[in-house]
Amino acid sequence: MSERIARLRAHQRNIDRYENLLKTNLTELELQFLEKRLSEERFAITMLQFMGPSSAGHARPDARRA
């Protein structure tokens, strides 16, 4: 359970950081990158929230696909 909470907090910190960066002067490419990362982080949080504690260690919604 504590690993799940730690992962939720890490994703939320990333979201906070990206949202703060969106308030700065960015190029279109940087904006697209941050929007993509925000989407991925929000999805990861959603997945963690819907996973039960027993499945939290088995699925890794933040794992990168090759």
DRENMIRO-371267 format. One record per atom (N, C-alpha, C, O): x, y, z; atom name; chain. Coordinates in nm, 4 decimals, padded with zeros to 6 digits. Example, Ala and Ser with C-alpha at 12.3 -4.5 7.8 and 13.67 -1.06 7.14 Angstrom:
// DRENMIRO-371267
@c1=01.3190 | c2=-00.5690 | c3=00.7800 | nutor=N | mido=A
@c1=01.2300 | c2=-00.4500 | c3=00.7800 | nutor=CA | mido=A
@c1=01.3200 | c2=-00.3300 | c3=00.7800 | nutor=C | mido=A
@c1=01.4236 | c2=-00.3319 | c3=00.8465 | nutor=O | mido=A
@c1=01.2850 | c2=-00.2250 | c3=00.7080 | nutor=N | mido=A
@c1=01.3670 | c2=-00.1060 | c3=00.7140 | nutor=CA | mido=A
@c1=01.2900 | c2=00.0030 | c3=00.7870 | nutor=C | mido=A
@c1=01.3409 | c2=00.1138 | c3=00.8039 | nutor=O | mido=A
This chain:
// DRENMIRO-371267
@c1=00.0825 | c2=-00.1191 | c3=00.0000 | nutor=N | mido=A
@c1=00.0000 | c2=00.0000 | c3=00.0000 | nutor=CA | mido=A
@c1=00.0872 | c2=00.1259 | c3=00.0000 | nutor=C | mido=A
@c1=00.0538 | c2=00.2226 | c3=-00.0684 | nutor=O | mido=A
@c1=00.1964 | c2=00.1273 | c3=00.0738 | nutor=N | mido=A
@c1=00.2805 | c2=00.2464 | c3=00.0791 | nutor=CA | mido=A
@c1=00.3490 | c2=00.2731 | c3=-00.0551 | nutor=C | mido=A
@c1=00.3732 | c2=00.3886 | c3=-00.0902 | nutor=O | mido=A
@c1=00.3802 | c2=00.1669 | c3=-00.1304 | nutor=N | mido=A
@c1=00.4390 | c2=00.1866 | c3=-00.2634 | nutor=CA | mido=A
@c1=00.3379 | c2=00.2549 | c3=-00.3556 | nutor=C | mido=A
@c1=00.3731 | c2=00.3429 | c3=-00.4341 | nutor=O | mido=A
@c1=00.2136 | c2=00.2133 | c3=-00.3448 | nutor=N | mido=A
@c1=00.1073 | c2=00.2714 | c3=-00.4263 | nutor=CA | mido=A
@c1=00.0907 | c2=00.4208 | c3=-00.3942 | nutor=C | mido=A
@c1=00.0773 | c2=00.5032 | c3=-00.4847 | nutor=O | mido=A
@c1=00.0919 | c2=00.4539 | c3=-00.2673 | nutor=N | mido=A
@c1=00.0800 | c2=00.5940 | c3=-00.2265 | nutor=CA | mido=A
@c1=00.1996 | c2=00.6741 | c3=-00.2761 | nutor=C | mido=A
@c1=00.1837 | c2=00.7866 | c3=-00.3236 | nutor=O | mido=A
@c1=00.3178 | c2=00.6175 | c3=-00.2654 | nutor=N | mido=A
@c1=00.4390 | c2=00.6854 | c3=-00.3124 | nutor=CA | mido=A
@c1=00.4309 | c2=00.7108 | c3=-00.4629 | nutor=C | mido=A
@c1=00.4696 | c2=00.8176 | c3=-00.5102 | nutor=O | mido=A
@c1=00.3813 | c2=00.6139 | c3=-00.5369 | nutor=N | mido=A
@c1=00.3685 | c2=00.6304 | c3=-00.6817 | nutor=CA | mido=A
@c1=00.2652 | c2=00.7375 | c3=-00.7157 | nutor=C | mido=A
@c1=00.2869 | c2=00.8183 | c3=-00.8060 | nutor=O | mido=A
@c1=00.1519 | c2=00.7384 | c3=-00.6429 | nutor=N | mido=A
@c1=00.0511 | c2=00.8420 | c3=-00.6641 | nutor=CA | mido=A
@c1=00.1089 | c2=00.9804 | c3=-00.6389 | nutor=C | mido=A
@c1=00.0855 | c2=01.0731 | c3=-00.7165 | nutor=O | mido=A
@c1=00.1840 | c2=00.9942 | c3=-00.5314 | nutor=N | mido=A
@c1=00.2451 | c2=01.1233 | c3=-00.4982 | nutor=CA | mido=A
@c1=00.3466 | c2=01.1656 | c3=-00.6036 | nutor=C | mido=A
@c1=00.3529 | c2=01.2831 | c3=-00.6397 | nutor=O | mido=A
@c1=00.4254 | c2=01.0720 | c3=-00.6528 | nutor=N | mido=A
@c1=00.5250 | c2=01.1036 | c3=-00.7554 | nutor=CA | mido=A
@c1=00.4570 | c2=01.1522 | c3=-00.8833 | nutor=C | mido=A
@c1=00.5009 | c2=01.2495 | c3=-00.9445 | nutor=O | mido=A
@c1=00.3506 | c2=01.0845 | c3=-00.9229 | nutor=N | mido=A
@c1=00.2773 | c2=01.1270 | c3=-01.0425 | nutor=CA | mido=A
@c1=00.2162 | c2=01.2649 | c3=-01.0208 | nutor=C | mido=A
@c1=00.2183 | c2=01.3485 | c3=-01.1112 | nutor=O | mido=A
@c1=00.1617 | c2=01.2894 | c3=-00.9015 | nutor=N | mido=A
@c1=00.1017 | c2=01.4203 | c3=-00.8742 | nutor=CA | mido=A
@c1=00.2069 | c2=01.5309 | c3=-00.8743 | nutor=C | mido=A
@c1=00.1805 | c2=01.6410 | c3=-00.9225 | nutor=O | mido=A
@c1=00.3248 | c2=01.5029 | c3=-00.8211 | nutor=N | mido=A
@c1=00.4335 | c2=01.6020 | c3=-00.8258 | nutor=CA | mido=A
@c1=00.4713 | c2=01.6343 | c3=-00.9702 | nutor=C | mido=A
@c1=00.4960 | c2=01.7500 | c3=-01.0043 | nutor=O | mido=A
@c1=00.4755 | c2=01.5316 | c3=-01.0542 | nutor=N | mido=A
@c1=00.5059 | c2=01.5535 | c3=-01.1961 | nutor=CA | mido=A
@c1=00.3986 | c2=01.6409 | c3=-01.2609 | nutor=C | mido=A
@c1=00.4303 | c2=01.7326 | c3=-01.3367 | nutor=O | mido=A
@c1=00.2731 | c2=01.6127 | c3=-01.2314 | nutor=N | mido=A
@c1=00.1631 | c2=01.6922 | c3=-01.2861 | nutor=CA | mido=A
@c1=00.1763 | c2=01.8376 | c3=-01.2426 | nutor=C | mido=A
@c1=00.1625 | c2=01.9290 | c3=-01.3239 | nutor=O | mido=A
@c1=00.2029 | c2=01.8585 | c3=-01.1142 | nutor=N | mido=A
@c1=00.2189 | c2=01.9953 | c3=-01.0632 | nutor=CA | mido=A
@c1=00.3331 | c2=02.0673 | c3=-01.1353 | nutor=C | mido=A
@c1=00.3201 | c2=02.1837 | c3=-01.1732 | nutor=O | mido=A
@c1=00.4439 | c2=01.9975 | c3=-01.1535 | nutor=N | mido=A
@c1=00.5598 | c2=02.0569 | c3=-01.2215 | nutor=CA | mido=A
@c1=00.5260 | c2=02.0919 | c3=-01.3668 | nutor=C | mido=A
@c1=00.5590 | c2=02.2008 | c3=-01.4139 | nutor=O | mido=A
@c1=00.4603 | c2=01.9997 | c3=-01.4373 | nutor=N | mido=A
@c1=00.4253 | c2=02.0250 | c3=-01.5772 | nutor=CA | mido=A
@c1=00.3243 | c2=02.1390 | c3=-01.5890 | nutor=C | mido=A
@c1=00.3345 | c2=02.2215 | c3=-01.6798 | nutor=O | mido=A
@c1=00.2268 | c2=02.1443 | c3=-01.4981 | nutor=N | mido=A
@c1=00.1285 | c2=02.2528 | c3=-01.5029 | nutor=CA | mido=A
@c1=00.1956 | c2=02.3877 | c3=-01.4801 | nutor=C | mido=A
@c1=00.1585 | c2=02.4867 | c3=-01.5431 | nutor=O | mido=A
@c1=00.2941 | c2=02.3924 | c3=-01.3906 | nutor=N | mido=A
@c1=00.3680 | c2=02.5173 | c3=-01.3696 | nutor=CA | mido=A
@c1=00.4476 | c2=02.5552 | c3=-01.4934 | nutor=C | mido=A
@c1=00.4563 | c2=02.6731 | c3=-01.5275 | nutor=O | mido=A
@c1=00.5054 | c2=02.4574 | c3=-01.5607 | nutor=N | mido=A
@c1=00.5802 | c2=02.4853 | c3=-01.6832 | nutor=CA | mido=A
@c1=00.4893 | c2=02.5383 | c3=-01.7941 | nutor=C | mido=A
@c1=00.5320 | c2=02.6189 | c3=-01.8767 | nutor=O | mido=A
@c1=00.3631 | c2=02.4925 | c3=-01.7956 | nutor=N | mido=A
@c1=00.2691 | c2=02.5404 | c3=-01.8968 | nutor=CA | mido=A
@c1=00.2427 | c2=02.6900 | c3=-01.8844 | nutor=C | mido=A
@c1=00.2001 | c2=02.7537 | c3=-01.9808 | nutor=O | mido=A
@c1=00.2673 | c2=02.7458 | c3=-01.7680 | nutor=N | mido=A
@c1=00.2457 | c2=02.8888 | c3=-01.7450 | nutor=CA | mido=A
@c1=00.3612 | c2=02.9743 | c3=-01.7970 | nutor=C | mido=A
@c1=00.3556 | c2=03.0971 | c3=-01.7912 | nutor=O | mido=A
@c1=00.4651 | c2=02.9096 | c3=-01.8474 | nutor=N | mido=A
@c1=00.5815 | c2=02.9823 | c3=-01.8968 | nutor=CA | mido=A
@c1=00.5722 | c2=02.9987 | c3=-02.0485 | nutor=C | mido=A
@c1=00.4814 | c2=02.9456 | c3=-02.1123 | nutor=O | mido=A
@c1=00.6656 | c2=03.0714 | c3=-02.1038 | nutor=N | mido=A
@c1=00.6711 | c2=03.0938 | c3=-02.2479 | nutor=CA | mido=A
@c1=00.7345 | c2=02.9709 | c3=-02.3145 | nutor=C | mido=A
@c1=00.8535 | c2=02.9445 | c3=-02.2972 | nutor=O | mido=A
@c1=00.6546 | c2=02.8973 | c3=-02.3897 | nutor=N | mido=A
@c1=00.7005 | c2=02.7722 | c3=-02.4499 | nutor=CA | mido=A
@c1=00.6866 | c2=02.7743 | c3=-02.6012 | nutor=C | mido=A
@c1=00.6031 | c2=02.8454 | c3=-02.6572 | nutor=O | mido=A
@c1=00.7699 | c2=02.6954 | c3=-02.6653 | nutor=N | mido=A
@c1=00.7529 | c2=02.6741 | c3=-02.8088 | nutor=CA | mido=A
@c1=00.6377 | c2=02.5759 | c3=-02.8282 | nutor=C | mido=A
@c1=00.5933 | c2=02.5112 | c3=-02.7334 | nutor=O | mido=A
@c1=00.5909 | c2=02.5659 | c3=-02.9501 | nutor=N | mido=A
@c1=00.4823 | c2=02.4715 | c3=-02.9808 | nutor=CA | mido=A
@c1=00.5251 | c2=02.3277 | c3=-02.9496 | nutor=C | mido=A
@c1=00.4459 | c2=02.2489 | c3=-02.8980 | nutor=O | mido=A
@c1=00.6485 | c2=02.2945 | c3=-02.9807 | nutor=N | mido=A
@c1=00.6996 | c2=02.1600 | c3=-02.9538 | nutor=CA | mido=A
@c1=00.7033 | c2=02.1316 | c3=-02.8035 | nutor=C | mido=A
@c1=00.6643 | c2=02.0235 | c3=-02.7594 | nutor=O | mido=A
@c1=00.7500 | c2=02.2283 | c3=-02.7258 | nutor=N | mido=A
@c1=00.7537 | c2=02.2115 | c3=-02.5804 | nutor=CA | mido=A
@c1=00.6131 | c2=02.1977 | c3=-02.5233 | nutor=C | mido=A
@c1=00.5899 | c2=02.1163 | c3=-02.4338 | nutor=O | mido=A
@c1=00.5208 | c2=02.2757 | c3=-02.5739 | nutor=N | mido=A
@c1=00.3822 | c2=02.2688 | c3=-02.5306 | nutor=CA | mido=A
@c1=00.3225 | c2=02.1315 | c3=-02.5592 | nutor=C | mido=A
@c1=00.2555 | c2=02.0731 | c3=-02.4740 | nutor=O | mido=A
@c1=00.3469 | c2=02.0811 | c3=-02.6785 | nutor=N | mido=A
@c1=00.2964 | c2=01.9484 | c3=-02.7148 | nutor=CA | mido=A
@c1=00.3559 | c2=01.8409 | c3=-02.6248 | nutor=C | mido=A
@c1=00.2855 | c2=01.7497 | c3=-02.5814 | nutor=O | mido=A
@c1=00.4850 | c2=01.8516 | c3=-02.5970 | nutor=N | mido=A
@c1=00.5512 | c2=01.7541 | c3=-02.5103 | nutor=CA | mido=A
@c1=00.4880 | c2=01.7547 | c3=-02.3710 | nutor=C | mido=A
@c1=00.4554 | c2=01.6491 | c3=-02.3167 | nutor=O | mido=A
@c1=00.4707 | c2=01.8745 | c3=-02.3135 | nutor=N | mido=A
@c1=00.4146 | c2=01.8835 | c3=-02.1790 | nutor=CA | mido=A
@c1=00.2706 | c2=01.8335 | c3=-02.1749 | nutor=C | mido=A
@c1=00.2312 | c2=01.7669 | c3=-02.0791 | nutor=O | mido=A
@c1=00.1929 | c2=01.8641 | c3=-02.2756 | nutor=N | mido=A
@c1=00.0548 | c2=01.8160 | c3=-02.2789 | nutor=CA | mido=A
@c1=00.0495 | c2=01.6635 | c3=-02.2866 | nutor=C | mido=A
@c1=-00.0360 | c2=01.6007 | c3=-02.2241 | nutor=O | mido=A
@c1=00.1399 | c2=01.6050 | c3=-02.3623 | nutor=N | mido=A
@c1=00.1475 | c2=01.4590 | c3=-02.3716 | nutor=CA | mido=A
@c1=00.1870 | c2=01.3987 | c3=-02.2373 | nutor=C | mido=A
@c1=00.1273 | c2=01.3006 | c3=-02.1928 | nutor=O | mido=A
@c1=00.2874 | c2=01.4572 | c3=-02.1730 | nutor=N | mido=A
@c1=00.3327 | c2=01.4077 | c3=-02.0428 | nutor=CA | mido=A
@c1=00.2229 | c2=01.4217 | c3=-01.9368 | nutor=C | mido=A
@c1=00.2044 | c2=01.3324 | c3=-01.8542 | nutor=O | mido=A
@c1=00.1503 | c2=01.5340 | c3=-01.9396 | nutor=N | mido=A
@c1=00.0397 | c2=01.5522 | c3=-01.8453 | nutor=CA | mido=A
@c1=-00.0658 | c2=01.4442 | c3=-01.8647 | nutor=C | mido=A
@c1=-00.1174 | c2=01.3882 | c3=-01.7680 | nutor=O | mido=A
@c1=-00.0967 | c2=01.4163 | c3=-01.9882 | nutor=N | mido=A
@c1=-00.1944 | c2=01.3118 | c3=-02.0178 | nutor=CA | mido=A
@c1=-00.1474 | c2=01.1768 | c3=-01.9645 | nutor=C | mido=A
@c1=-00.2254 | c2=01.1026 | c3=-01.9048 | nutor=O | mido=A
@c1=-00.0220 | c2=01.1456 | c3=-01.9859 | nutor=N | mido=A
@c1=00.0335 | c2=01.0178 | c3=-01.9386 | nutor=CA | mido=A
@c1=00.0323 | c2=01.0093 | c3=-01.7864 | nutor=C | mido=A
@c1=-00.0004 | c2=00.9048 | c3=-01.7301 | nutor=O | mido=A
@c1=00.0678 | c2=01.1182 | c3=-01.7203 | nutor=N | mido=A
@c1=00.0704 | c2=01.1196 | c3=-01.5734 | nutor=CA | mido=A
@c1=-00.0709 | c2=01.1065 | c3=-01.5170 | nutor=C | mido=A
@c1=-00.0932 | c2=01.0340 | c3=-01.4201 | nutor=O | mido=A
@c1=-00.1645 | c2=01.1759 | c3=-01.5772 | nutor=N | mido=A
@c1=-00.3034 | c2=01.1665 | c3=-01.5306 | nutor=CA | mido=A
@c1=-00.3592 | c2=01.0261 | c3=-01.5520 | nutor=C | mido=A
@c1=-00.4330 | c2=00.9741 | c3=-01.4683 | nutor=O | mido=A
@c1=-00.3237 | c2=00.9663 | c3=-01.6632 | nutor=N | mido=A
@c1=-00.3670 | c2=00.8291 | c3=-01.6891 | nutor=CA | mido=A
@c1=-00.3073 | c2=00.7341 | c3=-01.5852 | nutor=C | mido=A
@c1=-00.3766 | c2=00.6452 | c3=-01.5357 | nutor=O | mido=A
@c1=-00.1812 | c2=00.7521 | c3=-01.5525 | nutor=N | mido=A
@c1=-00.1159 | c2=00.6675 | c3=-01.4534 | nutor=CA | mido=A
@c1=-00.1849 | c2=00.6788 | c3=-01.3178 | nutor=C | mido=A
@c1=-00.2044 | c2=00.5786 | c3=-01.2490 | nutor=O | mido=A
@c1=-00.2215 | c2=00.7998 | c3=-01.2799 | nutor=N | mido=A
@c1=-00.2934 | c2=00.8192 | c3=-01.1529 | nutor=CA | mido=A
@c1=-00.4286 | c2=00.7497 | c3=-01.1572 | nutor=C | mido=A
@c1=-00.4679 | c2=00.6826 | c3=-01.0618 | nutor=O | mido=A
@c1=-00.4992 | c2=00.7662 | c3=-01.2677 | nutor=N | mido=A
@c1=-00.6298 | c2=00.7010 | c3=-01.2820 | nutor=CA | mido=A
@c1=-00.6165 | c2=00.5502 | c3=-01.2691 | nutor=C | mido=A
@c1=-00.6966 | c2=00.4863 | c3=-01.2008 | nutor=O | mido=A
@c1=-00.5174 | c2=00.4936 | c3=-01.3331 | nutor=N | mido=A
@c1=-00.4964 | c2=00.3492 | c3=-01.3253 | nutor=CA | mido=A
@c1=-00.4657 | c2=00.3057 | c3=-01.1824 | nutor=C | mido=A
@c1=-00.5186 | c2=00.2046 | c3=-01.1361 | nutor=O | mido=A
@c1=-00.3822 | c2=00.3793 | c3=-01.1132 | nutor=N | mido=A
@c1=-00.3483 | c2=00.3450 | c3=-00.9751 | nutor=CA | mido=A
@c1=-00.4694 | c2=00.3568 | c3=-00.8835 | nutor=C | mido=A
@c1=-00.4849 | c2=00.2771 | c3=-00.7909 | nutor=O | mido=A
@c1=-00.5543 | c2=00.4543 | c3=-00.9081 | nutor=N | mido=A
@c1=-00.6719 | c2=00.4727 | c3=-00.8244 | nutor=CA | mido=A
@c1=-00.7723 | c2=00.3597 | c3=-00.8432 | nutor=C | mido=A
@c1=-00.8412 | c2=00.3219 | c3=-00.7485 | nutor=O | mido=A
@c1=-00.7813 | c2=00.3061 | c3=-00.9630 | nutor=N | mido=A
@c1=-00.8773 | c2=00.2006 | c3=-00.9894 | nutor=CA | mido=A
@c1=-00.8238 | c2=00.0611 | c3=-00.9591 | nutor=C | mido=A
@c1=-00.9010 | c2=-00.0340 | c3=-00.9470 | nutor=O | mido=A
@c1=-00.6936 | c2=00.0490 | c3=-00.9471 | nutor=N | mido=A
@c1=-00.6367 | c2=-00.0809 | c3=-00.9132 | nutor=CA | mido=A
@c1=-00.6529 | c2=-00.1061 | c3=-00.7644 | nutor=C | mido=A
@c1=-00.6352 | c2=-00.0156 | c3=-00.6830 | nutor=O | mido=A
@c1=-00.6864 | c2=-00.2283 | c3=-00.7297 | nutor=N | mido=A
@c1=-00.6916 | c2=-00.2648 | c3=-00.5888 | nutor=CA | mido=A
@c1=-00.5514 | c2=-00.2806 | c3=-00.5348 | nutor=C | mido=A
@c1=-00.4568 | c2=-00.2972 | c3=-00.6118 | nutor=O | mido=A
@c1=-00.5364 | c2=-00.2757 | c3=-00.4034 | nutor=N | mido=A
@c1=-00.4038 | c2=-00.2898 | c3=-00.3422 | nutor=CA | mido=A
@c1=-00.3323 | c2=-00.4180 | c3=-00.3825 | nutor=C | mido=A
@c1=-00.2095 | c2=-00.4190 | c3=-00.3911 | nutor=O | mido=A
@c1=-00.4057 | c2=-00.5263 | c3=-00.4074 | nutor=N | mido=A
@c1=-00.3408 | c2=-00.6526 | c3=-00.4420 | nutor=CA | mido=A
@c1=-00.2821 | c2=-00.6519 | c3=-00.5828 | nutor=C | mido=A
@c1=-00.1886 | c2=-00.7266 | c3=-00.6114 | nutor=O | mido=A
@c1=-00.3368 | c2=-00.5676 | c3=-00.6712 | nutor=N | mido=A
@c1=-00.2866 | c2=-00.5640 | c3=-00.8086 | nutor=CA | mido=A
@c1=-00.1888 | c2=-00.4503 | c3=-00.8330 | nutor=C | mido=A
@c1=-00.1350 | c2=-00.4376 | c3=-00.9430 | nutor=O | mido=A
@c1=-00.1653 | c2=-00.3679 | c3=-00.7327 | nutor=N | mido=A
@c1=-00.0802 | c2=-00.2498 | c3=-00.7511 | nutor=CA | mido=A
@c1=00.0621 | c2=-00.2860 | c3=-00.7904 | nutor=C | mido=A
@c1=00.1257 | c2=-00.2109 | c3=-00.8642 | nutor=O | mido=A
@c1=00.1129 | c2=-00.3970 | c3=-00.7441 | nutor=N | mido=A
@c1=00.2492 | c2=-00.4350 | c3=-00.7769 | nutor=CA | mido=A
@c1=00.2620 | c2=-00.5097 | c3=-00.9079 | nutor=C | mido=A
@c1=00.3729 | c2=-00.5287 | c3=-00.9578 | nutor=O | mido=A
@c1=00.1494 | c2=-00.5526 | c3=-00.9647 | nutor=N | mido=A
@c1=00.1554 | c2=-00.6346 | c3=-01.0861 | nutor=CA | mido=A
@c1=00.1476 | c2=-00.5527 | c3=-01.2134 | nutor=C | mido=A
@c1=00.2183 | c2=-00.5828 | c3=-01.3096 | nutor=O | mido=A
@c1=00.0657 | c2=-00.4523 | c3=-01.2169 | nutor=N | mido=A
@c1=00.0533 | c2=-00.3699 | c3=-01.3363 | nutor=CA | mido=A
@c1=00.1344 | c2=-00.2424 | c3=-01.3165 | nutor=C | mido=A
@c1=00.1392 | c2=-00.1869 | c3=-01.2067 | nutor=O | mido=A
@c1=00.1965 | c2=-00.1979 | c3=-01.4214 | nutor=N | mido=A
@c1=00.2782 | c2=-00.0767 | c3=-01.4126 | nutor=CA | mido=A
@c1=00.2317 | c2=00.0224 | c3=-01.5173 | nutor=C | mido=A
@c1=00.2865 | c2=00.0261 | c3=-01.6275 | nutor=O | mido=A
@c1=00.1301 | c2=00.1039 | c3=-01.4846 | nutor=N | mido=A
@c1=00.0775 | c2=00.1955 | c3=-01.5851 | nutor=CA | mido=A
@c1=00.1778 | c2=00.3004 | c3=-01.6293 | nutor=C | mido=A
@c1=00.1589 | c2=00.3634 | c3=-01.7333 | nutor=O | mido=A
@c1=00.2842 | c2=00.3206 | c3=-01.5523 | nutor=N | mido=A
@c1=00.3836 | c2=00.4202 | c3=-01.5916 | nutor=CA | mido=A
@c1=00.4992 | c2=00.3578 | c3=-01.6673 | nutor=C | mido=A
@c1=00.5942 | c2=00.4277 | c3=-01.7028 | nutor=O | mido=A
@c1=00.4934 | c2=00.2293 | c3=-01.6925 | nutor=N | mido=A
@c1=00.6018 | c2=00.1629 | c3=-01.7667 | nutor=CA | mido=A
@c1=00.6000 | c2=00.2107 | c3=-01.9111 | nutor=C | mido=A
@c1=00.4937 | c2=00.2282 | c3=-01.9705 | nutor=O | mido=A
@c1=00.7159 | c2=00.2310 | c3=-01.9654 | nutor=N | mido=A
@c1=00.7305 | c2=00.2777 | c3=-02.1034 | nutor=CA | mido=A
@c1=00.7129 | c2=00.1621 | c3=-02.1997 | nutor=C | mido=A
@c1=00.7613 | c2=00.0511 | c3=-02.1771 | nutor=O | mido=A
@c1=00.6422 | c2=00.1913 | c3=-02.3079 | nutor=N | mido=A
@c1=00.6307 | c2=00.0920 | c3=-02.4150 | nutor=CA | mido=A
@c1=00.7418 | c2=00.1133 | c3=-02.5131 | nutor=C | mido=A
@c1=00.7797 | c2=00.2267 | c3=-02.5424 | nutor=O | mido=A
@c1=00.7945 | c2=00.0036 | c3=-02.5642 | nutor=N | mido=A
@c1=00.9057 | c2=00.0121 | c3=-02.6604 | nutor=CA | mido=A
@c1=00.8572 | c2=00.0550 | c3=-02.7961 | nutor=C | mido=A
@c1=00.9369 | c2=00.0674 | c3=-02.8890 | nutor=O | mido=A
